[in-house]
Amino acid sequence: MTEIKAENTVISEKASLPKEAKGQKPRRKRRAGTLQRREAIAGYLFVLPWVIGVIAFLIMPLSNSFQFALASIKMTPKGRIISFVGSHNFTQIWFEDASFPTTIWSYVLNTLLSVPVIVVFALIIAMLLNDKIKLKGVFRLIFFLPVIVVSGPVMGMLADQGAATVPSMNVTLITGLLSGVLPGSIVTAITSLFENMIMILWYSGVQILIFLSALQKIGSTLYDAAKIDGGSGWECFWKITLPTIKPMLLLNAVYTVIFLSNNEQNSIIVMIQDAMFAASQGYGYASAMAWLYSIVVTLLVAAVGIVLMTRKDAYDRQVARMKRKHRKDAREVRKIRRRNRRNERKIASTAR
């Protein structure tokens, strides 16, 4: 029995020995942070093509365009002749070219009128397509098909043939009614909106998909609970649907502004292209026009973002208000305690 116990103790001691003592190769301890470094390297490798594309196709062309905007460029058989002129191109555009400021103003008005129409139309169609209807996929294809087919020269051909207007709409009567009430520039923008109504609605395919994906994320239990409490469909829309998809409203509005700004049918884009190949203007003049146009588009996007920026709801505002009230009450309590301690010290000093 003693020999068996001795053998067991020897076996247990061997089992408890480290692997180095058993003749096995020791395992290397993995350094802390190796996995994080690998993930970081993988992330940099994934982002690297985008960074290269931004540097090659965005930053470098922007820097060259800004240099061209401050110079006068002449194309000769020997190459480009660049002469620095400073801000002469910008001053010439605003003070000598009367067509560019007028076109910019009409573009801003048309965009401010077209963006709400496109966004609201896309939201209505997305809500209709989100319901339980037959042939839902066919209807989605019908509303998204113009985004794929009607682009570039096809859009121009359809606009020239009058396919962008509603035949039964009397635009002349609308213009006559609005001329006595609104300024001429606003009347022109509204008239242009009605004249190109079909074309504007063709631009809502991507927005419909974005709204549709947002509507599908809303749980049906919210609507069921609201209906149990007596909520109507109109109340469910304003209390549940609209607050939930509010970030998508901002996304679609910004996307619509950028799409309308870069569209082939935009008159400012055509004006910049014509100025680029004109003998009296050239690349420098066109680059200055492009920079001024980009500043206007940036300000317009910023304005849309400020208007549609998501704000805190009533519950969050109430919670913040209660926190401020609690902090104020705590400050008052501390003041009262300090005042009481000072009074106690005064009483004690007078008692002595």
N, C-alpha and C positions, 0 to 999 in steps of 0.2 A: 504493500500500500504506500509506503514511503517512497519507493522508486517511481510509482505511477504519479504521485503528487509532484515529485521532482521533475519528471518529464513534462507534466502539464505546466509547471511554472516556467520551464525553459521555453516551451512553445508560446506561452502568453508573452514572455519577454521578447521573443523574436517577433511576434505579431505587433508588439508595441514599439519596436524599433523603427526609426525613420527609414524612408526608402533609400537614403544614401548608404545606411549601414547594411542594407540587404543586397547591395551590389547593383541596384537599379540606378539609372540616370536620373538626376533630380530634375523636376519640372521647373521651367523658368516662370517666375512670377510675372504675370501680366501687369504692366505699368498702369497706374491709374490714369484715366483720361485717354487711353488708346482708342476706345470706341468713339469718343467724342471727336477726336482728331480725324478718324476715318470718315465719320459723317460730315465733318466740316469740309474735308477734301472732296468728298463726293458732291456736296452742295456747290462748292466752287466750280467743279468740273461741269455740273449741269448749267450753272449760270454763265459760264465762260462764253459759249456761243452768242448768248444775248448781249453780253458786254462787248464782244467784238463787233457784233452787228450795230450796236448803238454808236460805237466809236467810228466805225467805217461809214455807216449810212445815215447818221444823224448829227453827231458832233462836228465831224469834219465838213460835211456840206453846209451846216449852219455857220460855221466860222468863215468858210469861203463866201457864203452868201452875204454875211455882214461886211466882209472886206469889199465885195463888189458894190454893196449899197453906198459905201463911202468913196467910190471911185467912178470915173468915166472910162468905159471899156469900148475899144474899137477893135473890130475883127479885121485883120489884114491877111494877105497871103503869107506873110512871114510869121504870123501868130497874133496873139492878143497884145494890145497896147493898153496898159492900165495906168491911168493918171489919177492921183488922189485929189478929190474935190471937197472932202469934208461933208457937211450937211446940206450941200447944194441940191442933191437929188430930193431930199425930204422937203425942203422949202419950196422947190419947184412943184412938187406934187400938190401941196396944200394951197399955194398961193397963185400958181399959174395954170394948173390943170383943174378945170372946174368939174370935169366928169367924174373924177375919182371920189372926192368927198360926197357928191350926190349919190353915187352908186353905193358907197359904204353906208350912207344913211338909209337908203332903201333896203339894203341887205339886212341891216339890223331890225328894221320894222317887219320885214317879211319873215325873218327868223323868229322874232318874238310872237308873231301870230301863228306861224306854222308849227312850232314846237308843241304848244298846248293841244292843237288839233290832232297831231300825230300821236301824242302820248295818250290822250283820252280815247281816241279811236282804238289804239292798240289795247288799252285796258278793257274796253267794252268787248272787243272780239275775243280777248283771252278769257274773260269771264264766261262768255257764251260757249267757247270751246272747252272750258273746264267742266261744264255740266255733263250729265249722263245723256249723251245723244248718240244716235247711230251714225256710222261712217265718220267718226271723229278724226281719224287719220287723213281721210280724203279732204276734209275741210281745212285741216292744218296745212296740207300740201298746197291747197288752192291759195291760201293767204300768204304762204311763204314763197310760192313760185315766182312772183314778180321780182323778188330780190335777186334771184338767180338769172332769170331770163332778161328782164328789162334793165339793162345796165349799159353804159357807154354809148356807142353809136345807135344801138337799138332804141334807147330812151330818146335820143335826139330825133330819130326818124318818127317815132310815135308822137312826139310833141309837135313836130312840123305838120303832121297829118291831122292834128286836132284831136288825138285820142286822149289827151290829158284833161279835157274839159267835159263838163256835163252838158249834153246838147239841149236839154229842156230848161236850163238855167238862164234867165235873162240877166246877164251881167250889166248891160247898159242901164236897165231899170234900177238895179242896186246902186250903181254909180251915181245916178241922178238923185236917188233918195239920200245918199250919204253926203253928197257934195255940199248941201246946204247946212249940214250939221257939224262935220268934221273938217280938219285941215286937208289940203290937197295931198300931202305926202301920205297921210294915214289912209285916205280914200284910195290912193293908188295901191298901197300895200294890201288893203282888203280886197280890192278888185283883182289883184294878182293872185290872191289866195283862192278866190272863187274860180278864176280862169284855169288854175292848175290844180284843182281839187283832186282829180283822179290821180295825178302824178304824185301829189303829196301823200295820199293814202297808200300809194304803192311803196312808200318808204317805211312802212310800219311793220314789215315782216319780222325783223330781228327783235323789235320791241315786243311783239306779240309772244314770241318764244320766251323772252326773259320774264314777262309777266306770267305766262303760263307755268313756268317752272316755279315761280314764287307762290302762285296760288295752290299748286299741288303740294307744297310743304305745309300748308295750314291744316291742322287736324280737324276732322269733322266733329270731334267731341265739343269743340268750342261753339260751333253753330248749334249743336243739339242742346247744349246747356242754355244758350241764349234763347232758343225757341221755347224751352221749358219755362223760362222766366218771362215769357210773353214778348220777346223781341221780334220785331218784324224783319223782313228782308232788307229794307232800307236801313234800319238800325244796325243790323249785322254788318252791313257794308261799311258804315261809318265808324263802328266801334271795334270791329274785328278785322275785316279785310283790309281797309285802307291803312290803319296803323301798322299792320304786319308787313305790307308790301311797300311802305314808304321809302325804304332805302332803294328799292327798284325804281321808284319814280325819279329819284335823283339820277340813278344810273342811266335810265332811258332818256331823260332830258338832256344830259351831257352828251350821250352818244348821238342823239338827234342833232344837236347843235354842231357837233364835229362833222357828222355825215353831210349835213346841208352845206357846211362851209367848204368841204372838199369835193363836192359833187361836180360832175362834168357840166351840168347845166347852170352852174353858178356864173353870173355875169362878171364877177370880179376875177375869177380864175381865167376866163377868156380875155379880159382886159390885160391882165398881167402877161399872158402868153403873147398877145399882140404887141405889147410894149417891148417884149424881149427881142422880137425880130424886126422892130421898126428901126429905120435908119436914123431918125432924129432922137431916139430914146436909148435903146440898147439894154445890155444886161445889167448895168449899174442902176439905171432907172427902174427896171422891172424888179430888181432885188430890193430896192427901197420900198416899192409898192407892196411887195410880199411881206416885208417886215412890218410895215404899218398895218397891213391886213391881219397878220398874226397877232399883233397887239390887241386889235379890236376883237378878234375871236377869243383871245384869252380873257379879256375883260367881260365878254358876254358869258363865257363859261363860268367865270367867278360869280357873276350876278345870279345866274341860274342856281349855282351851288349854294349861295347865301339864302336864296328864297326857299329852296327845297331841302336845306340842311335839316337832318333829323334833330329834333329837340326832345327834351325830357317830357315824359307824359305827366299827367296830373298827380299820379301817385308818387313818382320820383320827386316832383317839386314839393309835394306835401312833406315827404320824408326829409328833404333838405331843409325845409322851413322849420320842422320840429327840431332837427339837430341844431340849427342856429339858435332857436329859442332855449334849448337845454344849455347850450354854451353860455348864453346870456344870463340865464338863471344861476348857473354855477359861478359866473363872475360876480353877480350880485351877492350870492351867499358868502363868497370869499371877502368881499368888501365889508359886509356886516360883521363877519367874524373878526376882521382886523380892527374895525371900529370898536367892537366890544372889548377886545384885548387892550386897546389904548385907554378906554374908559376905566377898565379894571385897574390898570397901572396908575392912572390919575387918582382914583379913589384910594388905592393903597398908599400912595405917596402923601396924600392929604391926611390920612389917618395917622401916619407916623408923626 
